[in-house]
Amino acid sequence: MRIHEKTIIGELVAEDYRTASVFKTYGLDFCCSGDRTIAEACSKKELEPGIVLHALEEVRGQAQTTAIAYNSWPADLLADYIEKKHHRYVTAKIAEIAPFLEKVARVHGERHPELNEVAALFSDCAIDLSAHMKKEETVLFPYIRSMTVNGAAHAAFGSVENPISVMMHEHHIEGERFQKIAALTGNYMAPADACNTYRVTLALLKEFEEDLHLHVHLENNILFPKAIRMEQERDC
């Protein structure tokens, strides 16, 4: 793929995940808002597109690593991977992070009142993301697997684009929620008076957000487009 200002960010990252590091460096969302062009994303951040394009070319010019080529996987395998790796990770980490956040907000909330808002945001995330994953596991992913294996799957929800649009909207909500958490915590930087639990909690939140970025990228930019193409080919 030749890179230029009108290149769609999500499509570029789907082709070469190494470019995600550049978008992270410049604070450009490649997952929840991956349907934007490089020019559009740079404009919102008041960045010069040429700087980002140069950085992308440098990354792509480096020797290929053993990065996983998710884009080459069949849709059913990708759905299985997302469910077993990322969905299980989310469930496990919510159970780990929530009690830490509650404790840290209770102990340090008077000196750092932003922790109360962070705890509330993460609590909302835990509820909404758990319900979101359940819908994928019981409705959307089984349909995608059926299309991959049988090719002739049909569903009561009509086109696969209908549940996909809902999932992408919910991804966007989570992306905005974690942007707020990152801003409130100074990009997960612990203050000087932070105890070990405080520091560990921020590190876990940062790790959670990074995993969510990959998780959403795999769905928005790879799995969902594959599902839409399969359905279109089936109906031709």
Protein Blocks (a to p, Z undefined) as FASTA:
>chain_A
ZZdfklcfklmmmmmmmlmmmmmmnopafklmmmbcfklmmmmnopafklmmmmmmmmmm
pccdfbdcfklpcfklmmmmmmmmmmmmmmmmmmmmmmmmmmmmmmmmmmmmmlmmmmmm
mmmmmmmmmmmmmmmmmmmmmmmmmmmmnopaccfklpaklmmmmmmmmmmmmmmmmmmm
mmmnonoiacfklcfklmmmmmmmmmmmmmmmmmmmmmmmmmmmmmmmmmmmmmZZ
